[in-house]
Amino acid sequence: MNRNLWLMAAAQGLFLTNNVLFVAVNGLVGLSLAPYSWMATLPILGYVVGGAISTGLVAASQSRWGRKVSFQIGLAVAFFSALLATYAVLNKNFWLLVVATVVAGYYNANGQLYRFAATELAKPEYRERAVSMVLAGGIVGGVIGPNLAKWTQHMGDAPFAGAYAALAVIALIAMGVISMVSFPPVPPKVPGADGGRPLSAIMRQPVFIVSTAAAALGYGVMNILMAASPIAMQVCGHPFRDAALVLEWHVIGMFAPGFFTGHLIKRFGVIRILSAGVLLNLLAIAIALSGIEVMNFLISMFIVGVGWNFLFTAGTALSLKAYRPEEKDKAQGAINFCVFSVMMVTSFSSGALVATQGWTLLNYISLIPVALTGIAVLWYVWQDRPLQAG
C-alpha cells in the first residue's frame, strides 16, 4: 500500500458512505412519498439507472481527461445531486427525488472505477491486492453511512432531509482526497493509433463473460436483498435503528474481507474464491428464510456482504486478463454497464416484490442470480480445461 492507494481507499470509503446512506434512506423516504407502495425503491432504482446511462459518458471523460479530472467531475455531480435531493425531500416531491438520484448515478458510475484505478497505482504483481485493499476502504462507508442516516434522521423539516444534505459535505471532502492522488499521466492521443480490438471481440471472450457475470450477478443478489431489507424490517416491526445496524454489518461484511481477499486469490486462485462467494450467498439466503428476528437479518446480510466481496473482487481480478491497456476504458465501461443493468432489474424488483409478495418470496427469487453465477463459474472451468491441458 503506497500513499496513492491509501487515498483511493479513503475515496472508496466516502463513495460507499454515499451509496449506503442512499440505500438506508431512499427506500424509506420513497415509501413515505411514493403514490403507490410498489414504487418505494424507485429512488434506489434511479441511482442505478443514472449509473447505467452514465457509463459511456464516464468512459469518454476518463479517456479524454484522465482519472483525476473525471473523478472530480463525478464528485461535483454528487454535490449538486445531494442538494437537489435535500430540496426534493423538504418539498415532499417524490419525482424530483427520483430525478436527483438519477443525476447522482453519474457519481456512481465514476466511483465504480476506483477499483480499476487502483490497479494502475500498484506494481503488476500486486494488482489483485491493490483492488482488494482499495475496496476494503468501503468499510468506512459501512460504519459512517448507516450512522449518518441515523444521526440526521430528524434534522431539518422533513425526515432524512439532513441525511441528503450531509452527502453534499461528504462530496466536498472526497474532492479534497482525490486532489491529492497522483495518477499516471494520460497517454497522448496519437492520430490513427490503434485503439485495440473492437468491444464486441473483447466481450465474446469467456474470461470477459465470466468475470463480468460474477461481478454483475454478485452485485444483483446483494442488491436485491440489501435494498429490500430496511423496508422488510419496518414491515416486521423493527425500528430504524435496527435496520441501520443491519446495514452497518452488511457493509462491514462487504468490505472488511478486502484486507485479505487479495491474499486468498493469490493463494487459492480466482475460481475457488468465486465458488466460495456462491456458497456464501446460498448460506445467507438459508439464514434469511429461517426467521424474521433482527439477528436473522443481521447475520444473513453480513454473509451476503462477504459473498459479494469474494465475487466482486475475484471477478475484477479475472477481468484484468480480458483486455489490453489501450482497451481499458471501453472494456471497463462495458463491465460497469453490465453491473448497472443487473442492478436496475434487482433494484426495481426488490421494492415491488417485498411490498407486494413479502420477504420470503424475495429470498427464493434471489436464488436465481446465485444459480446463474455458479453455472457461469462451472462453464469457465470447462472452457479453460483444454487450455490448461495444452
Secondary structure as a PSIPRED ss2 file (coil, helix, strand):
# PSIPRED VFORMAT (PSIPRED V4.0)

   1 M C   1.000  0.000  0.000
   2 N C   1.000  0.000  0.000
   3 R H   0.000  1.000  0.000
   4 N H   0.000  1.000  0.000
   5 L H   0.000  1.000  0.000
   6 W H   0.000  1.000  0.000
   7 L H   0.000  1.000  0.000
   8 M H   0.000  1.000  0.000
   9 A H   0.000  1.000  0.000
  10 A H   0.000  1.000  0.000
  11 A H   0.000  1.000  0.000
  12 Q H   0.000  1.000  0.000
  13 G H   0.000  1.000  0.000
  14 L H   0.000  1.000  0.000
  15 F H   0.000  1.000  0.000
  16 L H   0.000  1.000  0.000
  17 T H   0.000  1.000  0.000
  18 N H   0.000  1.000  0.000
  19 N H   0.000  1.000  0.000
  20 V H   0.000  1.000  0.000
  21 L H   0.000  1.000  0.000
  22 F H   0.000  1.000  0.000
  23 V H   0.000  1.000  0.000
  24 A H   0.000  1.000  0.000
  25 V H   0.000  1.000  0.000
  26 N H   0.000  1.000  0.000
  27 G H   0.000  1.000  0.000
  28 L H   0.000  1.000  0.000
  29 V H   0.000  1.000  0.000
  30 G H   0.000  1.000  0.000
  31 L H   0.000  1.000  0.000
  32 S H   0.000  1.000  0.000
  33 L H   0.000  1.000  0.000
  34 A C   1.000  0.000  0.000
  35 P C   1.000  0.000  0.000
  36 Y C   1.000  0.000  0.000
  37 S H   0.000  1.000  0.000
  38 W H   0.000  1.000  0.000
  39 M H   0.000  1.000  0.000
  40 A C   1.000  0.000  0.000
  41 T C   1.000  0.000  0.000
  42 L H   0.000  1.000  0.000
  43 P H   0.000  1.000  0.000
  44 I H   0.000  1.000  0.000
  45 L H   0.000  1.000  0.000
  46 G H   0.000  1.000  0.000
  47 Y H   0.000  1.000  0.000
  48 V H   0.000  1.000  0.000
  49 V H   0.000  1.000  0.000
  50 G H   0.000  1.000  0.000
  51 G H   0.000  1.000  0.000
  52 A H   0.000  1.000  0.000
  53 I H   0.000  1.000  0.000
  54 S H   0.000  1.000  0.000
  55 T H   0.000  1.000  0.000
  56 G H   0.000  1.000  0.000
  57 L H   0.000  1.000  0.000
  58 V H   0.000  1.000  0.000
  59 A H   0.000  1.000  0.000
  60 A H   0.000  1.000  0.000
  61 S H   0.000  1.000  0.000
  62 Q H   0.000  1.000  0.000
  63 S H   0.000  1.000  0.000
  64 R H   0.000  1.000  0.000
  65 W H   0.000  1.000  0.000
  66 G H   0.000  1.000  0.000
  67 R H   0.000  1.000  0.000
  68 K H   0.000  1.000  0.000
  69 V H   0.000  1.000  0.000
  70 S H   0.000  1.000  0.000
  71 F H   0.000  1.000  0.000
  72 Q H   0.000  1.000  0.000
  73 I H   0.000  1.000  0.000
  74 G H   0.000  1.000  0.000
  75 L H   0.000  1.000  0.000
  76 A H   0.000  1.000  0.000
  77 V H   0.000  1.000  0.000
  78 A H   0.000  1.000  0.000
  79 F H   0.000  1.000  0.000
  80 F H   0.000  1.000  0.000
  81 S H   0.000  1.000  0.000
  82 A H   0.000  1.000  0.000
  83 L H   0.000  1.000  0.000
  84 L H   0.000  1.000  0.000
  85 A H   0.000  1.000  0.000
  86 T H   0.000  1.000  0.000
  87 Y H   0.000  1.000  0.000
  88 A H   0.000  1.000  0.000
  89 V H   0.000  1.000  0.000
  90 L H   0.000  1.000  0.000
  91 N C   1.000  0.000  0.000
  92 K C   1.000  0.000  0.000
  93 N C   1.000  0.000  0.000
  94 F H   0.000  1.000  0.000
  95 W H   0.000  1.000  0.000
  96 L H   0.000  1.000  0.000
  97 L H   0.000  1.000  0.000
  98 V H   0.000  1.000  0.000
  99 V H   0.000  1.000  0.000
 100 A H   0.000  1.000  0.000
 101 T H   0.000  1.000  0.000
 102 V H   0.000  1.000  0.000
 103 V H   0.000  1.000  0.000
 104 A H   0.000  1.000  0.000
 105 G H   0.000  1.000  0.000
 106 Y H   0.000  1.000  0.000
 107 Y H   0.000  1.000  0.000
 108 N H   0.000  1.000  0.000
 109 A H   0.000  1.000  0.000
 110 N H   0.000  1.000  0.000
 111 G H   0.000  1.000  0.000
 112 Q C   1.000  0.000  0.000
 113 L C   1.000  0.000  0.000
 114 Y H   0.000  1.000  0.000
 115 R H   0.000  1.000  0.000
 116 F H   0.000  1.000  0.000
 117 A H   0.000  1.000  0.000
 118 A H   0.000  1.000  0.000
 119 T H   0.000  1.000  0.000
 120 E C   1.000  0.000  0.000
 121 L C   1.000  0.000  0.000
 122 A C   1.000  0.000  0.000
 123 K C   1.000  0.000  0.000
 124 P H   0.000  1.000  0.000
 125 E H   0.000  1.000  0.000
 126 Y H   0.000  1.000  0.000
 127 R H   0.000  1.000  0.000
 128 E H   0.000  1.000  0.000
 129 R H   0.000  1.000  0.000
 130 A H   0.000  1.000  0.000
 131 V H   0.000  1.000  0.000
 132 S H   0.000  1.000  0.000
 133 M H   0.000  1.000  0.000
 134 V H   0.000  1.000  0.000
 135 L H   0.000  1.000  0.000
 136 A H   0.000  1.000  0.000
 137 G C   1.000  0.000  0.000
 138 G H   0.000  1.000  0.000
 139 I H   0.000  1.000  0.000
 140 V H   0.000  1.000  0.000
 141 G H   0.000  1.000  0.000
 142 G H   0.000  1.000  0.000
 143 V H   0.000  1.000  0.000
 144 I H   0.000  1.000  0.000
 145 G H   0.000  1.000  0.000
 146 P H   0.000  1.000  0.000
 147 N H   0.000  1.000  0.000
 148 L H   0.000  1.000  0.000
 149 A H   0.000  1.000  0.000
 150 K H   0.000  1.000  0.000
 151 W H   0.000  1.000  0.000
 152 T C   1.000  0.000  0.000
 153 Q C   1.000  0.000  0.000
 154 H C   1.000  0.000  0.000
 155 M C   1.000  0.000  0.000
 156 G C   1.000  0.000  0.000
 157 D C   1.000  0.000  0.000
 158 A C   1.000  0.000  0.000
 159 P C   1.000  0.000  0.000
 160 F C   1.000  0.000  0.000
 161 A H   0.000  1.000  0.000
 162 G H   0.000  1.000  0.000
 163 A H   0.000  1.000  0.000
 164 Y H   0.000  1.000  0.000
 165 A H   0.000  1.000  0.000
 166 A H   0.000  1.000  0.000
 167 L H   0.000  1.000  0.000
 168 A H   0.000  1.000  0.000
 169 V H   0.000  1.000  0.000
 170 I H   0.000  1.000  0.000
 171 A H   0.000  1.000  0.000
 172 L H   0.000  1.000  0.000
 173 I H   0.000  1.000  0.000
 174 A H   0.000  1.000  0.000
 175 M H   0.000  1.000  0.000
 176 G H   0.000  1.000  0.000
 177 V H   0.000  1.000  0.000
 178 I H   0.000  1.000  0.000
 179 S H   0.000  1.000  0.000
 180 M C   1.000  0.000  0.000
 181 V C   1.000  0.000  0.000
 182 S C   1.000  0.000  0.000
 183 F C   1.000  0.000  0.000
 184 P C   1.000  0.000  0.000
 185 P C   1.000  0.000  0.000
 186 V C   1.000  0.000  0.000
 187 P C   1.000  0.000  0.000
 188 P C   1.000  0.000  0.000
 189 K C   1.000  0.000  0.000
 190 V C   1.000  0.000  0.000
 191 P C   1.000  0.000  0.000
 192 G C   1.000  0.000  0.000
 193 A C   1.000  0.000  0.000
 194 D C   1.000  0.000  0.000
 195 G C   1.000  0.000  0.000
 196 G C   1.000  0.000  0.000
 197 R C   1.000  0.000  0.000
 198 P C   1.000  0.000  0.000
 199 L H   0.000  1.000  0.000
 200 S H   0.000  1.000  0.000
 201 A H   0.000  1.000  0.000
 202 I H   0.000  1.000  0.000
 203 M H   0.000  1.000  0.000
 204 R C   1.000  0.000  0.000
 205 Q C   1.000  0.000  0.000
 206 P H   0.000  1.000  0.000
 207 V H   0.000  1.000  0.000
 208 F H   0.000  1.000  0.000
 209 I H   0.000  1.000  0.000
 210 V H   0.000  1.000  0.000
 211 S H   0.000  1.000  0.000
 212 T H   0.000  1.000  0.000
 213 A H   0.000  1.000  0.000
 214 A H   0.000  1.000  0.000
 215 A H   0.000  1.000  0.000
 216 A H   0.000  1.000  0.000
 217 L H   0.000  1.000  0.000
 218 G H   0.000  1.000  0.000
 219 Y H   0.000  1.000  0.000
 220 G H   0.000  1.000  0.000
 221 V H   0.000  1.000  0.000
 222 M H   0.000  1.000  0.000
 223 N H   0.000  1.000  0.000
 224 I H   0.000  1.000  0.000
 225 L H   0.000  1.000  0.000
 226 M H   0.000  1.000  0.000
 227 A H   0.000  1.000  0.000
 228 A H   0.000  1.000  0.000
 229 S H   0.000  1.000  0.000
 230 P H   0.000  1.000  0.000
 231 I H   0.000  1.000  0.000
 232 A H   0.000  1.000  0.000
 233 M H   0.000  1.000  0.000
 234 Q H   0.000  1.000  0.000
 235 V H   0.000  1.000  0.000
 236 C C   1.000  0.000  0.000
 237 G C   1.000  0.000  0.000
 238 H C   1.000  0.000  0.000
 239 P C   1.000  0.000  0.000
 240 F H   0.000  1.000  0.000
 241 R H   0.000  1.000  0.000
 242 D H   0.000  1.000  0.000
 243 A H   0.000  1.000  0.000
 244 A H   0.000  1.000  0.000
 245 L H   0.000  1.000  0.000
 246 V H   0.000  1.000  0.000
 247 L H   0.000  1.000  0.000
 248 E H   0.000  1.000  0.000
 249 W H   0.000  1.000  0.000
 250 H H   0.000  1.000  0.000
 251 V H   0.000  1.000  0.000
 252 I H   0.000  1.000  0.000
 253 G H   0.000  1.000  0.000
 254 M H   0.000  1.000  0.000
 255 F H   0.000  1.000  0.000
 256 A C   1.000  0.000  0.000
 257 P C   1.000  0.000  0.000
 258 G H   0.000  1.000  0.000
 259 F H   0.000  1.000  0.000
 260 F H   0.000  1.000  0.000
 261 T H   0.000  1.000  0.000
 262 G H   0.000  1.000  0.000
 263 H H   0.000  1.000  0.000
 264 L H   0.000  1.000  0.000
 265 I H   0.000  1.000  0.000
 266 K H   0.000  1.000  0.000
 267 R H   0.000  1.000  0.000
 268 F H   0.000  1.000  0.000
 269 G C   1.000  0.000  0.000
 270 V H   0.000  1.000  0.000
 271 I H   0.000  1.000  0.000
 272 R H   0.000  1.000  0.000
 273 I H   0.000  1.000  0.000
 274 L H   0.000  1.000  0.000
 275 S H   0.000  1.000  0.000
 276 A H   0.000  1.000  0.000
 277 G H   0.000  1.000  0.000
 278 V H   0.000  1.000  0.000
 279 L H   0.000  1.000  0.000
 280 L H   0.000  1.000  0.000
 281 N H   0.000  1.000  0.000
 282 L H   0.000  1.000  0.000
 283 L H   0.000  1.000  0.000
 284 A H   0.000  1.000  0.000
 285 I H   0.000  1.000  0.000
 286 A H   0.000  1.000  0.000
 287 I H   0.000  1.000  0.000
 288 A H   0.000  1.000  0.000
 289 L H   0.000  1.000  0.000
 290 S C   1.000  0.000  0.000
 291 G C   1.000  0.000  0.000
 292 I C   1.000  0.000  0.000
 293 E C   1.000  0.000  0.000
 294 V H   0.000  1.000  0.000
 295 M H   0.000  1.000  0.000
 296 N H   0.000  1.000  0.000
 297 F H   0.000  1.000  0.000
 298 L H   0.000  1.000  0.000
 299 I H   0.000  1.000  0.000
 300 S H   0.000  1.000  0.000
 301 M H   0.000  1.000  0.000
 302 F H   0.000  1.000  0.000
 303 I H   0.000  1.000  0.000
 304 V H   0.000  1.000  0.000
 305 G H   0.000  1.000  0.000
 306 V H   0.000  1.000  0.000
 307 G H   0.000  1.000  0.000
 308 W H   0.000  1.000  0.000
 309 N H   0.000  1.000  0.000
 310 F H   0.000  1.000  0.000
 311 L H   0.000  1.000  0.000
 312 F H   0.000  1.000  0.000
 313 T H   0.000  1.000  0.000
 314 A H   0.000  1.000  0.000
 315 G H   0.000  1.000  0.000
 316 T H   0.000  1.000  0.000
 317 A H   0.000  1.000  0.000
 318 L H   0.000  1.000  0.000
 319 S H   0.000  1.000  0.000
 320 L C   1.000  0.000  0.000
 321 K C   1.000  0.000  0.000
 322 A C   1.000  0.000  0.000
 323 Y C   1.000  0.000  0.000
 324 R C   1.000  0.000  0.000
 325 P H   0.000  1.000  0.000
 326 E H   0.000  1.000  0.000
 327 E H   0.000  1.000  0.000
 328 K H   0.000  1.000  0.000
 329 D H   0.000  1.000  0.000
 330 K H   0.000  1.000  0.000
 331 A H   0.000  1.000  0.000
 332 Q H   0.000  1.000  0.000
 333 G H   0.000  1.000  0.000
 334 A H   0.000  1.000  0.000
 335 I H   0.000  1.000  0.000
 336 N H   0.000  1.000  0.000
 337 F H   0.000  1.000  0.000
 338 C H   0.000  1.000  0.000
 339 V H   0.000  1.000  0.000
 340 F H   0.000  1.000  0.000
 341 S H   0.000  1.000  0.000
 342 V H   0.000  1.000  0.000
 343 M H   0.000  1.000  0.000
 344 M H   0.000  1.000  0.000
 345 V H   0.000  1.000  0.000
 346 T H   0.000  1.000  0.000
 347 S H   0.000  1.000  0.000
 348 F H   0.000  1.000  0.000
 349 S H   0.000  1.000  0.000
 350 S H   0.000  1.000  0.000
 351 G H   0.000  1.000  0.000
 352 A H   0.000  1.000  0.000
 353 L H   0.000  1.000  0.000
 354 V H   0.000  1.000  0.000
 355 A H   0.000  1.000  0.000
 356 T H   0.000  1.000  0.000
 357 Q C   1.000  0.000  0.000
 358 G C   1.000  0.000  0.000
 359 W H   0.000  1.000  0.000
 360 T H   0.000  1.000  0.000
 361 L H   0.000  1.000  0.000
 362 L H   0.000  1.000  0.000
 363 N H   0.000  1.000  0.000
 364 Y H   0.000  1.000  0.000
 365 I H   0.000  1.000  0.000
 366 S C   1.000  0.000  0.000
 367 L H   0.000  1.000  0.000
 368 I H   0.000  1.000  0.000
 369 P H   0.000  1.000  0.000
 370 V H   0.000  1.000  0.000
 371 A H   0.000  1.000  0.000
 372 L H   0.000  1.000  0.000
 373 T H   0.000  1.000  0.000
 374 G H   0.000  1.000  0.000
 375 I H   0.000  1.000  0.000
 376 A H   0.000  1.000  0.000
 377 V H   0.000  1.000  0.000
 378 L H   0.000  1.000  0.000
 379 W H   0.000  1.000  0.000
 380 Y H   0.000  1.000  0.000
 381 V H   0.000  1.000  0.000
 382 W H   0.000  1.000  0.000
 383 Q H   0.000  1.000  0.000
 384 D H   0.000  1.000  0.000
 385 R H   0.000  1.000  0.000
 386 P H   0.000  1.000  0.000
 387 L H   0.000  1.000  0.000
 388 Q H   0.000  1.000  0.000
 389 A H   0.000  1.000  0.000
 390 G C   1.000  0.000  0.000
